[in-house]
Amino acid sequence: MIIKELYLFCQIFFIIVNPNAGRGKGKKFIPLLNSSINSWIKKHVRIRQISAEVWKTTAPREAVNMAREGVAAGFDTLVAVGGDGTIHEVANGILQAGGAVALGAIRVGSGNDFLRYFDFPVDFEQAMDIIAAGREQVIDIGQVENHYFVNAIGIGFDAEVGYEMSKIHWLGGTAVYFYAVLKRLLRYHTPRVSIYTDEKLFFHGEMTLLAVGNGVSTGGGFRLTPDAKINDGQFDLCLIQAIPIRKAATLLPRVLYGRHTVHPDVKMTRARLIKVIFDSESLAVHLDGEFDELDSRSFTIDLLPKQLRVIVP
């Protein structure tokens, strides 16, 4: 059990580290974290009393429970050390527990799309200094059934690519995304769907993918929703209609830089409430790059405005 009472009159940071983030990069950060934490506290204790408690995850989704326990124990700030998946889990734990504390994060993972939105530094000590400064922004979040997401949800090809990426450990960065895309393109069958935005029919037919962005990018920097704002009360949607493999391959580089939005096979819009209905079997779905089970052939994506406090530069 976490006992915050041991740290009365201090600001306490509860740090949750995922050692497996970034295909194992998180393990390299643990010695750095342990050696830096005391000097970091000494540096900032001149301004105010601070302390930190560090926990390491040992299993998938464990960060959700850790975050819930941290909120219940009364910690001031929960810090996720990992990638988008770790941030997703910690944010879900905070929101499930009532969302009363701030979320901080340090970049370690392979995606980092959420922190890229805020231009968070890669340097560990700079990131810790930002977290200590405590500047906050309150952001919107998305909800699907009993799941939350902070950055994006992908349906169809986008999610299948993410699943393929999770199995590839010998590549990194953008290269792994391109490899997974090309591999999945060869065997992807475009499904028929009906998509409603704010209760109006937006699309019916065969699609390649649907990305619903609270943030700008997904897949490690692919700007599917390049104009999204994380606190404007709306999702940005990017729907790519069914297209031949050759055309999909030429469209991909444009997506990397957010230059696909005027392509004739791309539909962009904004909405607060989205309903997706599959004409046949359900599709692959990712939330912030994590693959949550959505068993039904239809589901609703709802935007919850101003729900999560996030520490930003």
ChimeraX commands (.cxc) that place a marker at each C-alpha (Angstrom):
marker #1 position 0.00,0.00,0.00 radius 0.5
marker #1 position 1.17,3.51,-0.81 radius 0.5
marker #1 position 1.24,5.78,2.22 radius 0.5
marker #1 position 1.50,9.43,1.32 radius 0.5
marker #1 position 1.17,10.47,4.98 radius 0.5
marker #1 position 4.89,9.73,5.35 radius 0.5
marker #1 position 5.49,12.84,3.23 radius 0.5
marker #1 position 3.33,15.41,5.00 radius 0.5
marker #1 position 3.94,19.03,3.94 radius 0.5
marker #1 position 5.70,17.89,0.73 radius 0.5
marker #1 position 4.63,17.90,-2.88 radius 0.5
marker #1 position 4.87,14.25,-3.85 radius 0.5
marker #1 position 5.46,12.89,-7.34 radius 0.5
marker #1 position 4.39,9.28,-7.87 radius 0.5
marker #1 position 6.54,8.01,-10.77 radius 0.5
marker #1 position 5.39,4.93,-12.71 radius 0.5
marker #1 position 8.11,3.42,-14.91 radius 0.5
marker #1 position 7.47,0.92,-17.70 radius 0.5
marker #1 position 10.77,-0.98,-18.16 radius 0.5
marker #1 position 9.52,-2.46,-21.44 radius 0.5
marker #1 position 8.67,0.87,-23.08 radius 0.5
marker #1 position 10.38,1.63,-26.37 radius 0.5
marker #1 position 11.18,-2.04,-27.00 radius 0.5
marker #1 position 13.07,-2.24,-23.72 radius 0.5
marker #1 position 14.52,1.28,-23.58 radius 0.5
marker #1 position 12.74,1.81,-20.28 radius 0.5
marker #1 position 15.17,-0.58,-18.59 radius 0.5
marker #1 position 18.05,1.75,-19.47 radius 0.5
marker #1 position 16.26,4.66,-17.83 radius 0.5
marker #1 position 15.84,2.98,-14.46 radius 0.5
marker #1 position 19.50,3.43,-13.35 radius 0.5
marker #1 position 19.39,7.00,-14.68 radius 0.5
marker #1 position 16.15,7.63,-12.83 radius 0.5
marker #1 position 17.47,6.19,-9.58 radius 0.5
marker #1 position 20.72,8.19,-9.78 radius 0.5
marker #1 position 19.03,11.43,-10.81 radius 0.5
marker #1 position 16.07,11.51,-8.45 radius 0.5
marker #1 position 18.00,12.65,-5.37 radius 0.5
marker #1 position 19.88,15.39,-7.21 radius 0.5
marker #1 position 16.61,16.49,-8.80 radius 0.5
marker #1 position 14.96,16.74,-5.38 radius 0.5
marker #1 position 17.92,18.68,-3.94 radius 0.5
marker #1 position 17.80,21.07,-6.89 radius 0.5
marker #1 position 14.14,21.95,-6.37 radius 0.5
marker #1 position 13.84,21.64,-2.60 radius 0.5
marker #1 position 15.22,25.18,-2.29 radius 0.5
marker #1 position 11.99,26.41,-3.84 radius 0.5
marker #1 position 9.55,24.07,-2.08 radius 0.5
marker #1 position 9.48,20.71,-0.31 radius 0.5
marker #1 position 9.22,17.90,-2.87 radius 0.5
marker #1 position 9.73,14.17,-2.84 radius 0.5
marker #1 position 9.08,11.23,-5.14 radius 0.5
marker #1 position 8.14,7.59,-5.00 radius 0.5
marker #1 position 9.08,5.32,-7.91 radius 0.5
marker #1 position 7.24,2.15,-8.92 radius 0.5
marker #1 position 8.06,-0.13,-11.86 radius 0.5
marker #1 position 5.47,-2.12,-13.81 radius 0.5
marker #1 position 5.98,-5.84,-14.27 radius 0.5
marker #1 position 2.97,-6.72,-16.45 radius 0.5
marker #1 position 0.75,-5.17,-19.13 radius 0.5
marker #1 position -1.98,-2.81,-17.84 radius 0.5
marker #1 position -0.46,-2.80,-14.35 radius 0.5
marker #1 position 0.06,0.96,-14.63 radius 0.5
marker #1 position -3.73,1.43,-14.61 radius 0.5
marker #1 position -4.02,-0.09,-11.14 radius 0.5
marker #1 position -0.91,1.73,-9.90 radius 0.5
marker #1 position -2.36,5.04,-11.04 radius 0.5
marker #1 position -5.68,4.36,-9.33 radius 0.5
marker #1 position -3.85,3.54,-6.12 radius 0.5
marker #1 position -1.75,6.69,-6.43 radius 0.5
marker #1 position -4.85,8.85,-6.77 radius 0.5
marker #1 position -6.51,7.14,-3.81 radius 0.5
marker #1 position -3.38,7.69,-1.70 radius 0.5
marker #1 position -3.49,11.43,-2.36 radius 0.5
marker #1 position -0.37,11.99,-4.45 radius 0.5
marker #1 position -0.14,15.39,-6.13 radius 0.5
marker #1 position 1.20,14.34,-9.54 radius 0.5
marker #1 position 1.49,11.01,-11.32 radius 0.5
marker #1 position 4.41,10.74,-13.76 radius 0.5
marker #1 position 4.40,8.13,-16.54 radius 0.5
marker #1 position 7.88,7.10,-17.70 radius 0.5
marker #1 position 7.32,5.31,-21.00 radius 0.5
marker #1 position 5.63,5.75,-24.34 radius 0.5
marker #1 position 2.09,6.38,-25.49 radius 0.5
marker #1 position 0.96,3.04,-24.07 radius 0.5
marker #1 position 2.22,3.86,-20.58 radius 0.5
marker #1 position 0.66,7.32,-20.71 radius 0.5
marker #1 position -2.60,5.72,-21.89 radius 0.5
marker #1 position -2.63,3.35,-18.91 radius 0.5
marker #1 position -1.75,5.99,-16.30 radius 0.5
marker #1 position -4.33,8.40,-17.74 radius 0.5
marker #1 position -6.99,5.67,-17.61 radius 0.5
marker #1 position -6.14,4.98,-13.98 radius 0.5
marker #1 position -6.39,8.68,-13.11 radius 0.5
marker #1 position -9.71,9.08,-14.92 radius 0.5
marker #1 position -11.19,5.91,-13.44 radius 0.5
marker #1 position -10.29,7.25,-9.99 radius 0.5
marker #1 position -11.96,10.61,-10.58 radius 0.5
marker #1 position -9.27,12.59,-12.40 radius 0.5
marker #1 position -8.22,14.69,-9.41 radius 0.5
marker #1 position -4.44,14.70,-9.97 radius 0.5
marker #1 position -2.12,15.99,-12.69 radius 0.5
marker #1 position -0.42,13.76,-15.26 radius 0.5
marker #1 position 3.25,14.25,-16.08 radius 0.5
marker #1 position 5.27,12.16,-18.52 radius 0.5
marker #1 position 8.83,11.44,-19.64 radius 0.5
marker #1 position 9.53,10.20,-23.16 radius 0.5
marker #1 position 10.90,6.69,-23.42 radius 0.5
marker #1 position 8.62,4.72,-25.75 radius 0.5
marker #1 position 8.69,4.12,-29.49 radius 0.5
marker #1 position 5.74,6.35,-30.39 radius 0.5
marker #1 position 5.60,9.41,-28.14 radius 0.5
marker #1 position 2.86,11.04,-30.22 radius 0.5
marker #1 position 1.15,12.50,-27.17 radius 0.5
marker #1 position 4.29,14.21,-25.82 radius 0.5
marker #1 position 5.31,15.23,-29.33 radius 0.5
marker #1 position 2.13,17.32,-29.47 radius 0.5
marker #1 position 3.38,19.40,-26.53 radius 0.5
marker #1 position 6.96,19.53,-27.85 radius 0.5
marker #1 position 8.18,17.82,-24.69 radius 0.5
marker #1 position 11.99,17.50,-24.58 radius 0.5
marker #1 position 13.66,14.13,-25.01 radius 0.5
marker #1 position 16.33,15.01,-22.44 radius 0.5
marker #1 position 15.50,13.31,-19.14 radius 0.5
marker #1 position 16.64,16.08,-16.78 radius 0.5
marker #1 position 14.91,18.80,-18.79 radius 0.5
marker #1 position 11.68,16.80,-18.65 radius 0.5
marker #1 position 11.98,16.37,-14.88 radius 0.5
marker #1 position 12.55,20.11,-14.46 radius 0.5
marker #1 position 9.36,20.79,-16.44 radius 0.5
marker #1 position 7.43,18.39,-14.24 radius 0.5
marker #1 position 8.80,20.06,-11.10 radius 0.5
marker #1 position 7.74,23.48,-12.43 radius 0.5
marker #1 position 4.17,22.16,-12.59 radius 0.5
marker #1 position 2.73,24.26,-15.43 radius 0.5
marker #1 position -0.59,22.66,-16.33 radius 0.5
marker #1 position -3.01,22.50,-19.23 radius 0.5
marker #1 position -6.44,20.89,-18.97 radius 0.5
marker #1 position -7.17,18.72,-21.99 radius 0.5
marker #1 position -10.11,16.93,-23.57 radius 0.5
marker #1 position -10.20,13.15,-23.56 radius 0.5
marker #1 position -12.08,10.53,-25.56 radius 0.5
marker #1 position -14.23,7.69,-24.28 radius 0.5
marker #1 position -15.27,4.44,-25.97 radius 0.5
marker #1 position -17.43,2.19,-23.80 radius 0.5
marker #1 position -15.45,2.04,-20.52 radius 0.5
marker #1 position -12.10,2.94,-22.13 radius 0.5
marker #1 position -10.47,6.38,-22.29 radius 0.5
marker #1 position -7.90,7.74,-24.74 radius 0.5
marker #1 position -5.88,10.95,-24.70 radius 0.5
marker #1 position -4.36,11.13,-28.18 radius 0.5
marker #1 position -6.13,9.08,-30.85 radius 0.5
marker #1 position -8.22,6.08,-31.76 radius 0.5
marker #1 position -7.58,4.19,-34.99 radius 0.5
marker #1 position -9.98,1.81,-36.70 radius 0.5
marker #1 position -9.20,-0.58,-39.53 radius 0.5
marker #1 position -5.88,-0.47,-41.34 radius 0.5
marker #1 position -4.29,1.97,-38.88 radius 0.5
marker #1 position -4.97,-0.41,-36.00 radius 0.5
marker #1 position -3.75,-3.44,-37.95 radius 0.5
marker #1 position -0.49,-1.61,-38.67 radius 0.5
marker #1 position -0.10,-0.85,-34.98 radius 0.5
marker #1 position -0.63,-4.48,-34.11 radius 0.5
marker #1 position 1.98,-5.50,-36.67 radius 0.5
marker #1 position 4.42,-2.94,-35.21 radius 0.5
marker #1 position 4.03,-4.45,-31.74 radius 0.5
marker #1 position 5.48,-7.72,-33.08 radius 0.5
marker #1 position 8.55,-6.13,-34.73 radius 0.5
marker #1 position 11.54,-5.68,-32.43 radius 0.5
marker #1 position 14.41,-5.43,-34.90 radius 0.5
marker #1 position 13.45,-2.02,-36.32 radius 0.5
marker #1 position 12.83,1.35,-34.69 radius 0.5
marker #1 position 11.49,4.83,-35.42 radius 0.5
marker #1 position 9.59,5.57,-38.62 radius 0.5
marker #1 position 11.13,2.56,-40.38 radius 0.5
marker #1 position 9.09,0.09,-38.34 radius 0.5
marker #1 position 5.88,1.93,-39.31 radius 0.5
marker #1 position 6.69,1.83,-43.03 radius 0.5
marker #1 position 7.59,-1.86,-42.80 radius 0.5
marker #1 position 4.36,-2.72,-40.99 radius 0.5
marker #1 position 2.31,-0.69,-43.49 radius 0.5
marker #1 position 3.79,-2.47,-46.49 radius 0.5
marker #1 position 3.35,-5.88,-44.89 radius 0.5
marker #1 position -0.32,-5.28,-44.02 radius 0.5
marker #1 position -1.14,-3.67,-47.37 radius 0.5
marker #1 position -0.55,-6.98,-49.12 radius 0.5
marker #1 position -3.37,-8.74,-47.25 radius 0.5
marker #1 position -5.76,-6.02,-46.10 radius 0.5
marker #1 position -9.42,-6.23,-47.12 radius 0.5
marker #1 position -11.34,-2.96,-46.97 radius 0.5
marker #1 position -14.48,-3.28,-44.81 radius 0.5
marker #1 position -17.86,-1.60,-45.28 radius 0.5
marker #1 position -18.83,0.78,-42.50 radius 0.5
marker #1 position -21.33,3.47,-41.62 radius 0.5
marker #1 position -19.96,6.46,-39.71 radius 0.5
marker #1 position -22.13,9.08,-38.05 radius 0.5
marker #1 position -20.73,12.38,-36.75 radius 0.5
marker #1 position -22.88,14.34,-34.30 radius 0.5
marker #1 position -25.83,12.12,-35.34 radius 0.5
marker #1 position -25.49,12.84,-39.09 radius 0.5
marker #1 position -24.31,10.31,-41.66 radius 0.5
marker #1 position -20.72,11.17,-42.59 radius 0.5
marker #1 position -19.74,8.11,-44.62 radius 0.5
marker #1 position -21.10,4.77,-45.80 radius 0.5
marker #1 position -19.04,2.43,-47.89 radius 0.5
marker #1 position -15.68,0.68,-47.98 radius 0.5
marker #1 position -12.83,2.34,-46.11 radius 0.5
marker #1 position -9.14,1.83,-45.55 radius 0.5
marker #1 position -8.96,3.48,-42.15 radius 0.5
marker #1 position -10.59,5.92,-39.77 radius 0.5
marker #1 position -8.44,7.97,-37.39 radius 0.5
marker #1 position -10.12,10.01,-34.67 radius 0.5
marker #1 position -7.58,12.48,-33.33 radius 0.5
marker #1 position -7.57,14.42,-30.12 radius 0.5
marker #1 position -3.92,15.08,-30.91 radius 0.5
marker #1 position -2.14,15.53,-34.24 radius 0.5
marker #1 position -0.14,12.36,-34.94 radius 0.5
marker #1 position -0.17,8.62,-34.46 radius 0.5
marker #1 position 2.15,5.74,-35.29 radius 0.5
marker #1 position 5.26,7.64,-34.22 radius 0.5
marker #1 position 4.75,10.92,-36.09 radius 0.5
marker #1 position 2.25,10.29,-38.89 radius 0.5
marker #1 position 0.09,13.43,-38.93 radius 0.5
marker #1 position -3.28,11.93,-39.80 radius 0.5
marker #1 position -5.15,14.80,-38.11 radius 0.5
marker #1 position -2.67,17.68,-38.58 radius 0.5
marker #1 position -5.00,20.48,-37.46 radius 0.5
marker #1 position -6.27,18.86,-34.27 radius 0.5
marker #1 position -6.27,20.80,-31.00 radius 0.5
marker #1 position -6.25,18.83,-27.79 radius 0.5
marker #1 position -8.53,21.20,-25.89 radius 0.5
marker #1 position -10.94,22.63,-28.50 radius 0.5
marker #1 position -13.94,20.46,-27.60 radius 0.5
marker #1 position -13.85,18.53,-30.89 radius 0.5
marker #1 position -12.25,15.49,-32.45 radius 0.5
marker #1 position -10.60,15.72,-35.85 radius 0.5
marker #1 position -11.47,12.81,-38.15 radius 0.5
marker #1 position -9.47,11.44,-41.05 radius 0.5
marker #1 position -11.17,8.82,-43.20 radius 0.5
marker #1 position -9.31,7.22,-46.09 radius 0.5
marker #1 position -11.68,5.50,-48.48 radius 0.5
marker #1 position -10.94,2.13,-50.07 radius 0.5
marker #1 position -8.00,2.62,-52.45 radius 0.5
marker #1 position -5.70,0.30,-54.44 radius 0.5
marker #1 position -2.41,-0.80,-52.88 radius 0.5
marker #1 position -0.34,1.30,-55.28 radius 0.5
marker #1 position -2.27,4.46,-54.47 radius 0.5
marker #1 position -2.07,3.73,-50.73 radius 0.5
marker #1 position 1.71,3.41,-50.98 radius 0.5
marker #1 position 2.01,6.83,-52.65 radius 0.5
marker #1 position -0.35,8.43,-50.13 radius 0.5
marker #1 position 1.68,7.28,-47.11 radius 0.5
marker #1 position 4.55,9.83,-47.42 radius 0.5
marker #1 position 1.98,12.64,-47.63 radius 0.5
marker #1 position 0.40,11.42,-44.38 radius 0.5
marker #1 position 3.79,11.63,-42.65 radius 0.5
marker #1 position 3.82,15.41,-43.19 radius 0.5
marker #1 position 0.07,16.04,-42.95 radius 0.5
marker #1 position -0.27,16.82,-46.67 radius 0.5
marker #1 position -2.98,14.27,-47.40 radius 0.5
marker #1 position -6.00,16.28,-46.30 radius 0.5
marker #1 position -6.94,17.52,-49.81 radius 0.5
marker #1 position -6.48,14.14,-51.47 radius 0.5
marker #1 position -9.70,13.08,-53.28 radius 0.5
marker #1 position -9.86,9.76,-51.40 radius 0.5
marker #1 position -9.51,11.42,-47.99 radius 0.5
marker #1 position -12.41,12.87,-46.01 radius 0.5
marker #1 position -11.71,15.20,-43.08 radius 0.5
marker #1 position -14.20,16.60,-40.58 radius 0.5
marker #1 position -14.65,17.57,-36.93 radius 0.5
marker #1 position -17.16,16.23,-34.43 radius 0.5
marker #1 position -17.78,15.66,-30.76 radius 0.5
marker #1 position -19.77,12.43,-31.02 radius 0.5
marker #1 position -18.97,9.62,-33.49 radius 0.5
marker #1 position -20.78,6.34,-34.06 radius 0.5
marker #1 position -19.18,3.55,-36.07 radius 0.5
marker #1 position -21.20,0.61,-37.41 radius 0.5
marker #1 position -19.54,-2.31,-39.17 radius 0.5
marker #1 position -21.55,-3.99,-41.92 radius 0.5
marker #1 position -20.05,-7.39,-41.17 radius 0.5
marker #1 position -17.37,-8.42,-38.68 radius 0.5
marker #1 position -15.82,-6.03,-36.16 radius 0.5
marker #1 position -12.47,-4.40,-37.03 radius 0.5
marker #1 position -9.13,-3.94,-35.35 radius 0.5
marker #1 position -9.17,-0.90,-33.04 radius 0.5
marker #1 position -6.38,0.84,-31.14 radius 0.5
marker #1 position -6.64,3.48,-28.43 radius 0.5
marker #1 position -3.40,5.47,-28.09 radius 0.5
marker #1 position -1.65,2.55,-29.76 radius 0.5
marker #1 position -3.06,0.04,-27.27 radius 0.5
marker #1 position -5.36,-2.73,-28.46 radius 0.5
marker #1 position -8.46,-2.80,-26.29 radius 0.5
marker #1 position -11.16,-5.36,-26.93 radius 0.5
marker #1 position -14.29,-3.80,-28.42 radius 0.5
marker #1 position -16.42,-6.84,-29.19 radius 0.5
marker #1 position -19.53,-5.20,-30.61 radius 0.5
marker #1 position -20.08,-4.45,-34.28 radius 0.5
marker #1 position -20.88,-0.85,-33.38 radius 0.5
marker #1 position -19.62,1.61,-30.81 radius 0.5
marker #1 position -19.73,5.29,-29.95 radius 0.5
marker #1 position -16.75,7.59,-29.46 radius 0.5
marker #1 position -17.55,10.50,-27.15 radius 0.5
marker #1 position -15.46,13.58,-26.37 radius 0.5
marker #1 position -15.31,14.64,-22.72 radius 0.5
marker #1 position -14.08,18.25,-22.58 radius 0.5
marker #1 position -11.53,19.55,-20.06 radius 0.5
marker #1 position -11.16,16.31,-18.12 radius 0.5
marker #1 position -7.45,15.76,-17.51 radius 0.5
marker #1 position -4.75,18.01,-16.04 radius 0.5
marker #1 position -1.46,17.56,-17.89 radius 0.5
marker #1 position 1.93,19.08,-17.02 radius 0.5
marker #1 position 3.34,20.83,-20.10 radius 0.5
marker #1 position 6.50,22.82,-21.01 radius 0.5
marker link #1:1,2 radius 0.2
marker link #1:2,3 radius 0.2
marker link #1:3,4 radius 0.2
marker link #1:4,5 radius 0.2
marker link #1:5,6 radius 0.2
marker link #1:6,7 radius 0.2
marker link #1:7,8 radius 0.2
marker link #1:8,9 radius 0.2
marker link #1:9,10 radius 0.2
marker link #1:10,11 radius 0.2
marker link #1:11,12 radius 0.2
marker link #1:12,13 radius 0.2
marker link #1:13,14 radius 0.2
marker link #1:14,15 radius 0.2
marker link #1:15,16 radius 0.2
marker link #1:16,17 radius 0.2
marker link #1:17,18 radius 0.2
marker link #1:18,19 radius 0.2
marker link #1:19,20 radius 0.2
marker link #1:20,21 radius 0.2
marker link #1:21,22 radius 0.2
marker link #1:22,23 radius 0.2
marker link #1:23,24 radius 0.2
marker link #1:24,25 radius 0.2
marker link #1:25,26 radius 0.2
marker link #1:26,27 radius 0.2
marker link #1:27,28 radius 0.2
marker link #1:28,29 radius 0.2
marker link #1:29,30 radius 0.2
marker link #1:30,31 radius 0.2
marker link #1:31,32 radius 0.2
marker link #1:32,33 radius 0.2
marker link #1:33,34 radius 0.2
marker link #1:34,35 radius 0.2
marker link #1:35,36 radius 0.2
marker link #1:36,37 radius 0.2
marker link #1:37,38 radius 0.2
marker link #1:38,39 radius 0.2
marker link #1:39,40 radius 0.2
marker link #1:40,41 radius 0.2
marker link #1:41,42 radius 0.2
marker link #1:42,43 radius 0.2
marker link #1:43,44 radius 0.2
marker link #1:44,45 radius 0.2
marker link #1:45,46 radius 0.2
marker link #1:46,47 radius 0.2
marker link #1:47,48 radius 0.2
marker link #1:48,49 radius 0.2
marker link #1:49,50 radius 0.2
marker link #1:50,51 radius 0.2
marker link #1:51,52 radius 0.2
marker link #1:52,53 radius 0.2
marker link #1:53,54 radius 0.2
marker link #1:54,55 radius 0.2
marker link #1:55,56 radius 0.2
marker link #1:56,57 radius 0.2
marker link #1:57,58 radius 0.2
marker link #1:58,59 radius 0.2
marker link #1:59,60 radius 0.2
marker link #1:60,61 radius 0.2
marker link #1:61,62 radius 0.2
marker link #1:62,63 radius 0.2
marker link #1:63,64 radius 0.2
marker link #1:64,65 radius 0.2
marker link #1:65,66 radius 0.2
marker link #1:66,67 radius 0.2
marker link #1:67,68 radius 0.2
marker link #1:68,69 radius 0.2
marker link #1:69,70 radius 0.2
marker link #1:70,71 radius 0.2
marker link #1:71,72 radius 0.2
marker link #1:72,73 radius 0.2
marker link #1:73,74 radius 0.2
marker link #1:74,75 radius 0.2
marker link #1:75,76 radius 0.2
marker link #1:76,77 radius 0.2
marker link #1:77,78 radius 0.2
marker link #1:78,79 radius 0.2
marker link #1:79,80 radius 0.2
marker link #1:80,81 radius 0.2
marker link #1:81,82 radius 0.2
marker link #1:82,83 radius 0.2
marker link #1:83,84 radius 0.2
marker link #1:84,85 radius 0.2
marker link #1:85,86 radius 0.2
marker link #1:86,87 radius 0.2
marker link #1:87,88 radius 0.2
marker link #1:88,89 radius 0.2
marker link #1:89,90 radius 0.2
marker link #1:90,91 radius 0.2
marker link #1:91,92 radius 0.2
marker link #1:92,93 radius 0.2
marker link #1:93,94 radius 0.2
marker link #1:94,95 radius 0.2
marker link #1:95,96 radius 0.2
marker link #1:96,97 radius 0.2
marker link #1:97,98 radius 0.2
marker link #1:98,99 radius 0.2
marker link #1:99,100 radius 0.2
marker link #1:100,101 radius 0.2
marker link #1:101,102 radius 0.2
marker link #1:102,103 radius 0.2
marker link #1:103,104 radius 0.2
marker link #1:104,105 radius 0.2
marker link #1:105,106 radius 0.2
marker link #1:106,107 radius 0.2
marker link #1:107,108 radius 0.2
marker link #1:108,109 radius 0.2
marker link #1:109,110 radius 0.2
marker link #1:110,111 radius 0.2
marker link #1:111,112 radius 0.2
marker link #1:112,113 radius 0.2
marker link #1:113,114 radius 0.2
marker link #1:114,115 radius 0.2
marker link #1:115,116 radius 0.2
marker link #1:116,117 radius 0.2
marker link #1:117,118 radius 0.2
marker link #1:118,119 radius 0.2
marker link #1:119,120 radius 0.2
marker link #1:120,121 radius 0.2
marker link #1:121,122 radius 0.2
marker link #1:122,123 radius 0.2
marker link #1:123,124 radius 0.2
marker link #1:124,125 radius 0.2
marker link #1:125,126 radius 0.2
marker link #1:126,127 radius 0.2
marker link #1:127,128 radius 0.2
marker link #1:128,129 radius 0.2
marker link #1:129,130 radius 0.2
marker link #1:130,131 radius 0.2
marker link #1:131,132 radius 0.2
marker link #1:132,133 radius 0.2
marker link #1:133,134 radius 0.2
marker link #1:134,135 radius 0.2
marker link #1:135,136 radius 0.2
marker link #1:136,137 radius 0.2
marker link #1:137,138 radius 0.2
marker link #1:138,139 radius 0.2
marker link #1:139,140 radius 0.2
marker link #1:140,141 radius 0.2
marker link #1:141,142 radius 0.2
marker link #1:142,143 radius 0.2
marker link #1:143,144 radius 0.2
marker link #1:144,145 radius 0.2
marker link #1:145,146 radius 0.2
marker link #1:146,147 radius 0.2
marker link #1:147,148 radius 0.2
marker link #1:148,149 radius 0.2
marker link #1:149,150 radius 0.2
marker link #1:150,151 radius 0.2
marker link #1:151,152 radius 0.2
marker link #1:152,153 radius 0.2
marker link #1:153,154 radius 0.2
marker link #1:154,155 radius 0.2
marker link #1:155,156 radius 0.2
marker link #1:156,157 radius 0.2
marker link #1:157,158 radius 0.2
marker link #1:158,159 radius 0.2
marker link #1:159,160 radius 0.2
marker link #1:160,161 radius 0.2
marker link #1:161,162 radius 0.2
marker link #1:162,163 radius 0.2
marker link #1:163,164 radius 0.2
marker link #1:164,165 radius 0.2
marker link #1:165,166 radius 0.2
marker link #1:166,167 radius 0.2
marker link #1:167,168 radius 0.2
marker link #1:168,169 radius 0.2
marker link #1:169,170 radius 0.2
marker link #1:170,171 radius 0.2
marker link #1:171,172 radius 0.2
marker link #1:172,173 radius 0.2
marker link #1:173,174 radius 0.2
marker link #1:174,175 radius 0.2
marker link #1:175,176 radius 0.2
marker link #1:176,177 radius 0.2
marker link #1:177,178 radius 0.2
marker link #1:178,179 radius 0.2
marker link #1:179,180 radius 0.2
marker link #1:180,181 radius 0.2
marker link #1:181,182 radius 0.2
marker link #1:182,183 radius 0.2
marker link #1:183,184 radius 0.2
marker link #1:184,185 radius 0.2
marker link #1:185,186 radius 0.2
marker link #1:186,187 radius 0.2
marker link #1:187,188 radius 0.2
marker link #1:188,189 radius 0.2
marker link #1:189,190 radius 0.2
marker link #1:190,191 radius 0.2
marker link #1:191,192 radius 0.2
marker link #1:192,193 radius 0.2
marker link #1:193,194 radius 0.2
marker link #1:194,195 radius 0.2
marker link #1:195,196 radius 0.2
marker link #1:196,197 radius 0.2
marker link #1:197,198 radius 0.2
marker link #1:198,199 radius 0.2
marker link #1:199,200 radius 0.2
marker link #1:200,201 radius 0.2
marker link #1:201,202 radius 0.2
marker link #1:202,203 radius 0.2
marker link #1:203,204 radius 0.2
marker link #1:204,205 radius 0.2
marker link #1:205,206 radius 0.2
marker link #1:206,207 radius 0.2
marker link #1:207,208 radius 0.2
marker link #1:208,209 radius 0.2
marker link #1:209,210 radius 0.2
marker link #1:210,211 radius 0.2
marker link #1:211,212 radius 0.2
marker link #1:212,213 radius 0.2
marker link #1:213,214 radius 0.2
marker link #1:214,215 radius 0.2
marker link #1:215,216 radius 0.2
marker link #1:216,217 radius 0.2
marker link #1:217,218 radius 0.2
marker link #1:218,219 radius 0.2
marker link #1:219,220 radius 0.2
marker link #1:220,221 radius 0.2
marker link #1:221,222 radius 0.2
marker link #1:222,223 radius 0.2
marker link #1:223,224 radius 0.2
marker link #1:224,225 radius 0.2
marker link #1:225,226 radius 0.2
marker link #1:226,227 radius 0.2
marker link #1:227,228 radius 0.2
marker link #1:228,229 radius 0.2
marker link #1:229,230 radius 0.2
marker link #1:230,231 radius 0.2
marker link #1:231,232 radius 0.2
marker link #1:232,233 radius 0.2
marker link #1:233,234 radius 0.2
marker link #1:234,235 radius 0.2
marker link #1:235,236 radius 0.2
marker link #1:236,237 radius 0.2
marker link #1:237,238 radius 0.2
marker link #1:238,239 radius 0.2
marker link #1:239,240 radius 0.2
marker link #1:240,241 radius 0.2
marker link #1:241,242 radius 0.2
marker link #1:242,243 radius 0.2
marker link #1:243,244 radius 0.2
marker link #1:244,245 radius 0.2
marker link #1:245,246 radius 0.2
marker link #1:246,247 radius 0.2
marker link #1:247,248 radius 0.2
marker link #1:248,249 radius 0.2
marker link #1:249,250 radius 0.2
marker link #1:250,251 radius 0.2
marker link #1:251,252 radius 0.2
marker link #1:252,253 radius 0.2
marker link #1:253,254 radius 0.2
marker link #1:254,255 radius 0.2
marker link #1:255,256 radius 0.2
marker link #1:256,257 radius 0.2
marker link #1:257,258 radius 0.2
marker link #1:258,259 radius 0.2
marker link #1:259,260 radius 0.2
marker link #1:260,261 radius 0.2
marker link #1:261,262 radius 0.2
marker link #1:262,263 radius 0.2
marker link #1:263,264 radius 0.2
marker link #1:264,265 radius 0.2
marker link #1:265,266 radius 0.2
marker link #1:266,267 radius 0.2
marker link #1:267,268 radius 0.2
marker link #1:268,269 radius 0.2
marker link #1:269,270 radius 0.2
marker link #1:270,271 radius 0.2
marker link #1:271,272 radius 0.2
marker link #1:272,273 radius 0.2
marker link #1:273,274 radius 0.2
marker link #1:274,275 radius 0.2
marker link #1:275,276 radius 0.2
marker link #1:276,277 radius 0.2
marker link #1:277,278 radius 0.2
marker link #1:278,279 radius 0.2
marker link #1:279,280 radius 0.2
marker link #1:280,281 radius 0.2
marker link #1:281,282 radius 0.2
marker link #1:282,283 radius 0.2
marker link #1:283,284 radius 0.2
marker link #1:284,285 radius 0.2
marker link #1:285,286 radius 0.2
marker link #1:286,287 radius 0.2
marker link #1:287,288 radius 0.2
marker link #1:288,289 radius 0.2
marker link #1:289,290 radius 0.2
marker link #1:290,291 radius 0.2
marker link #1:291,292 radius 0.2
marker link #1:292,293 radius 0.2
marker link #1:293,294 radius 0.2
marker link #1:294,295 radius 0.2
marker link #1:295,296 radius 0.2
marker link #1:296,297 radius 0.2
marker link #1:297,298 radius 0.2
marker link #1:298,299 radius 0.2
marker link #1:299,300 radius 0.2
marker link #1:300,301 radius 0.2
marker link #1:301,302 radius 0.2
marker link #1:302,303 radius 0.2
marker link #1:303,304 radius 0.2
marker link #1:304,305 radius 0.2
marker link #1:305,306 radius 0.2
marker link #1:306,307 radius 0.2
marker link #1:307,308 radius 0.2
marker link #1:308,309 radius 0.2
marker link #1:309,310 radius 0.2
marker link #1:310,311 radius 0.2
marker link #1:311,312 radius 0.2
marker link #1:312,313 radius 0.2
view
